[in-house]
Amino acid sequence: MNIVRDRVHGHLWLNQENYIKKVLTRFNMHESTPVLTPLAGHFKLSEKQRPNSQREIDYMRHVPYANAIGSIMYIMVCSRPDICLIQGNLIGKLLNG
């Protein structure tokens, strides 16, 4: 985490850019397209987005979701409260199927 302090103006910034890049690389999402808002208000996860074929199901079994969610939660708590909504939706879908 980078901490930047502007003593003249009395400002303090926290930056986790390097950690976020590391997390994206770890979960093979480093080529994802950035967006200004993490989740549009009308966006809902649906059953249609679940894996359909056996190949997709087998692939998804090897994705470390708990690790990914934990890494995102660390980012959220430390410096990105704006991603709380999507994080809550993801955890709800994972727990409730």
NUKE-759801 format. One record per residue: residue number from 0; residue in one letter; chain; x, y, z of N, C-alpha, C in turn. Coordinates in Angstrom, 2 decimals. Layout:
N
n	res	chain	n_X	n_Y	n_Z	ca_X	ca_Y	ca_Z	c_X	c_Y	c_Z
NUM	A	A	X	Y	Z	X	Y	Z	X	Y	Z
...
END
This chain:
97
n	res	chain	n_X	n_Y	n_Z	ca_X	ca_Y	ca_Z	c_X	c_Y	c_Z
0	M	A	0.85	-1.17	0.00	0.00	0.00	0.00	0.90	1.23	0.00
1	N	A	0.58	2.16	-0.85	1.31	3.43	-0.90	0.52	4.47	-0.13
2	I	A	1.22	5.24	0.66	0.60	6.33	1.40	1.26	7.62	0.94
3	V	A	0.44	8.56	0.47	0.93	9.84	-0.02	0.37	10.93	0.90
4	R	A	1.25	11.79	1.37	0.83	12.85	2.28	1.20	14.20	1.70
5	D	A	0.19	15.07	1.62	0.40	16.45	1.18	0.27	17.33	2.43
6	R	A	1.38	17.65	3.05	1.37	18.41	4.30	0.88	19.84	4.10
7	V	A	1.16	20.39	2.94	0.76	21.78	2.68	-0.76	21.91	2.70
8	H	A	-1.46	20.99	2.04	-2.92	21.06	1.95	-3.62	20.17	2.99
9	G	A	-2.86	19.41	3.74	-3.44	18.56	4.78	-4.20	17.36	4.22
10	H	A	-3.72	16.80	3.11	-4.37	15.64	2.48	-3.53	14.38	2.65
11	L	A	-4.23	13.26	2.70	-3.59	11.96	2.82	-4.30	11.00	1.86
12	W	A	-3.55	10.29	1.03	-4.12	9.34	0.09	-3.56	7.95	0.33
13	L	A	-4.41	6.96	0.18	-3.99	5.56	0.21	-4.12	5.01	-1.20
14	N	A	-3.15	4.23	-1.61	-3.15	3.69	-2.96	-2.73	2.23	-2.91
15	Q	A	-3.56	1.36	-3.50	-3.24	-0.07	-3.54	-3.07	-0.55	-4.99
16	E	A	-2.64	0.32	-5.87	-2.54	-0.02	-7.28	-1.69	-1.27	-7.52
17	N	A	-0.54	-1.37	-6.89	0.33	-2.53	-7.10	-0.32	-3.81	-6.59
18	Y	A	-0.97	-3.74	-5.43	-1.65	-4.92	-4.89	-2.79	-5.35	-5.81
19	I	A	-3.55	-4.38	-6.31	-4.67	-4.70	-7.20	-4.15	-5.36	-8.48
20	K	A	-3.07	-4.86	-9.03	-2.48	-5.48	-10.23	-2.03	-6.91	-9.93
21	K	A	-1.45	-7.11	-8.76	-1.00	-8.44	-8.35	-2.18	-9.41	-8.22
22	V	A	-3.29	-8.95	-7.63	-4.49	-9.79	-7.49	-5.07	-10.12	-8.86
23	L	A	-5.15	-9.14	-9.74	-5.68	-9.38	-11.08	-4.83	-10.41	-11.83
24	T	A	-3.53	-10.31	-11.71	-2.64	-11.27	-12.35	-2.81	-12.66	-11.74
25	R	A	-2.90	-12.72	-10.42	-3.04	-14.01	-9.73	-4.28	-14.78	-10.18
26	F	A	-5.37	-14.05	-10.42	-6.62	-14.70	-10.82	-6.88	-14.58	-12.31
27	N	A	-5.81	-14.35	-13.07	-5.84	-14.33	-14.53	-6.87	-13.33	-15.08
28	M	A	-6.93	-12.16	-14.47	-7.85	-11.13	-14.92	-7.11	-9.83	-15.27
29	H	A	-5.81	-9.94	-15.47	-4.98	-8.77	-15.73	-5.28	-8.09	-17.06
30	E	A	-6.00	-8.76	-17.95	-6.36	-8.15	-19.23	-7.81	-7.67	-19.24
31	S	A	-8.44	-7.62	-18.07	-9.82	-7.14	-17.97	-9.90	-5.66	-18.30
32	T	A	-11.05	-5.24	-18.78	-11.27	-3.85	-19.12	-11.74	-3.08	-17.89
33	P	A	-11.05	-2.02	-17.50	-11.50	-1.24	-16.34	-12.77	-0.46	-16.65
34	V	A	-13.58	-0.22	-15.63	-14.80	0.58	-15.76	-14.81	1.62	-14.65
35	L	A	-15.57	2.70	-14.85	-15.63	3.76	-13.85	-16.44	3.36	-12.63
36	T	A	-17.53	2.61	-12.84	-18.34	2.14	-11.72	-18.26	0.63	-11.68
37	P	A	-18.02	0.05	-10.51	-17.87	-1.40	-10.42	-19.13	-2.18	-10.79
38	L	A	-20.31	-1.58	-10.59	-21.55	-2.31	-10.87	-22.67	-1.32	-11.09
39	A	A	-23.35	-1.45	-12.21	-24.52	-0.62	-12.46	-25.64	-1.05	-11.51
40	G	A	-26.46	-0.11	-11.07	-27.51	-0.39	-10.12	-28.52	-1.41	-10.59
41	H	A	-28.74	-1.51	-11.89	-29.73	-2.44	-12.43	-29.16	-3.83	-12.72
42	F	A	-27.86	-4.00	-12.55	-27.21	-5.28	-12.88	-27.58	-6.34	-11.85
43	K	A	-27.98	-7.50	-12.34	-28.29	-8.64	-11.47	-27.60	-9.88	-12.02
44	L	A	-27.05	-10.66	-11.12	-26.50	-11.95	-11.53	-27.67	-12.91	-11.74
45	S	A	-27.59	-13.74	-12.75	-28.71	-14.64	-13.04	-28.23	-16.07	-13.25
46	E	A	-29.18	-16.97	-13.27	-28.90	-18.39	-13.51	-28.29	-18.62	-14.89
47	K	A	-28.59	-17.75	-15.84	-28.07	-17.90	-17.20	-26.55	-17.75	-17.24
48	Q	A	-25.98	-17.12	-16.22	-24.54	-16.90	-16.18	-23.79	-18.07	-15.56
49	R	A	-24.51	-19.07	-15.10	-23.86	-20.25	-14.53	-23.26	-21.11	-15.64
50	P	A	-22.25	-21.91	-15.32	-21.68	-22.80	-16.33	-22.72	-23.84	-16.77
51	N	A	-22.77	-24.10	-18.07	-23.77	-25.03	-18.62	-23.19	-26.39	-18.96
52	S	A	-22.06	-26.38	-19.61	-21.48	-27.65	-20.06	-20.63	-28.27	-18.95
53	Q	A	-20.36	-29.54	-19.08	-19.51	-30.23	-18.10	-18.10	-29.65	-18.11
54	R	A	-17.65	-29.25	-19.27	-16.32	-28.63	-19.39	-16.25	-27.34	-18.58
55	E	A	-17.29	-26.50	-18.69	-17.34	-25.25	-17.92	-17.41	-25.53	-16.42
56	I	A	-18.19	-26.52	-16.03	-18.33	-26.88	-14.62	-16.99	-27.36	-14.07
57	D	A	-16.30	-28.21	-14.82	-14.99	-28.70	-14.39	-13.98	-27.56	-14.25
58	Y	A	-14.02	-26.63	-15.20	-13.11	-25.48	-15.16	-13.39	-24.64	-13.91
59	M	A	-14.64	-24.39	-13.62	-15.02	-23.54	-12.48	-14.66	-24.17	-11.14
60	R	A	-14.57	-25.48	-11.08	-14.18	-26.14	-9.83	-12.76	-25.81	-9.41
61	H	A	-11.95	-25.39	-10.36	-10.55	-25.10	-10.07	-10.29	-23.61	-9.82
62	V	A	-11.34	-22.81	-9.83	-11.18	-21.37	-9.57	-11.25	-21.16	-8.05
63	P	A	-10.24	-20.56	-7.46	-10.20	-20.36	-6.00	-11.05	-19.15	-5.57
64	Y	A	-12.38	-19.33	-5.59	-13.27	-18.21	-5.29	-13.06	-17.61	-3.91
65	A	A	-12.86	-18.43	-2.90	-12.68	-17.90	-1.55	-11.45	-16.99	-1.50
66	N	A	-10.39	-17.36	-2.17	-9.18	-16.53	-2.21	-9.44	-15.22	-2.96
67	A	A	-10.15	-15.30	-4.06	-10.45	-14.10	-4.84	-11.33	-13.14	-4.03
68	I	A	-12.37	-13.67	-3.40	-13.27	-12.84	-2.60	-12.50	-12.21	-1.43
69	G	A	-11.65	-12.97	-0.78	-10.85	-12.44	0.32	-9.92	-11.32	-0.13
70	S	A	-9.29	-11.49	-1.28	-8.40	-10.46	-1.81	-9.18	-9.18	-2.13
71	I	A	-10.36	-9.34	-2.71	-11.19	-8.18	-3.04	-11.67	-7.50	-1.76
72	M	A	-12.01	-8.30	-0.74	-12.46	-7.72	0.53	-11.35	-6.88	1.17
73	Y	A	-10.12	-7.34	1.09	-9.00	-6.58	1.63	-8.90	-5.23	0.93
74	I	A	-9.01	-5.24	-0.39	-8.97	-3.99	-1.16	-10.12	-3.09	-0.75
75	M	A	-11.32	-3.68	-0.63	-12.52	-2.92	-0.29	-12.39	-2.25	1.07
76	V	A	-11.94	-2.99	2.06	-11.86	-2.47	3.42	-10.78	-1.39	3.54
77	C	A	-9.66	-1.58	2.88	-8.54	-0.65	3.03	-8.68	0.63	2.23
78	S	A	-9.18	0.55	0.99	-9.14	1.77	0.18	-10.23	1.89	-0.87
79	R	A	-11.11	0.91	-1.02	-12.11	0.98	-2.09	-13.51	0.63	-1.60
80	P	A	-14.11	1.46	-0.74	-15.46	1.15	-0.27	-16.50	1.18	-1.38
81	D	A	-16.15	1.76	-2.53	-17.09	1.82	-3.65	-17.36	0.45	-4.27
82	I	A	-16.60	-0.57	-3.92	-16.85	-1.90	-4.49	-17.66	-2.79	-3.55
83	C	A	-18.19	-2.23	-2.47	-18.98	-3.02	-1.50	-20.20	-3.67	-2.15
84	L	A	-20.90	-2.96	-3.01	-22.13	-3.49	-3.62	-21.86	-4.76	-4.43
85	I	A	-20.89	-4.72	-5.31	-20.59	-5.90	-6.12	-20.07	-7.03	-5.25
86	Q	A	-19.28	-6.71	-4.26	-18.75	-7.74	-3.36	-19.90	-8.44	-2.64
87	G	A	-20.85	-7.68	-2.14	-22.02	-8.26	-1.47	-22.83	-9.14	-2.40
88	N	A	-23.01	-8.70	-3.63	-23.75	-9.51	-4.61	-23.02	-10.82	-4.90
89	L	A	-21.72	-10.76	-5.05	-20.95	-11.97	-5.34	-21.01	-12.96	-4.19
90	I	A	-20.83	-12.46	-2.97	-20.87	-13.34	-1.81	-22.26	-13.94	-1.66
91	G	A	-23.30	-13.14	-1.84	-24.67	-13.65	-1.75	-24.94	-14.75	-2.76
92	K	A	-24.48	-14.58	-3.99	-24.69	-15.60	-5.03	-23.90	-16.86	-4.71
93	L	A	-22.69	-16.71	-4.20	-21.89	-17.88	-3.88	-22.50	-18.68	-2.73
94	L	A	-23.03	-17.97	-1.73	-23.59	-18.66	-0.57	-24.98	-19.25	-0.85
95	N	A	-25.75	-18.54	-1.67	-27.13	-18.98	-1.92	-27.30	-19.75	-3.22
96	G	A	-26.23	-19.85	-3.99	-26.29	-20.60	-5.25	-27.07	-19.84	-6.23
END
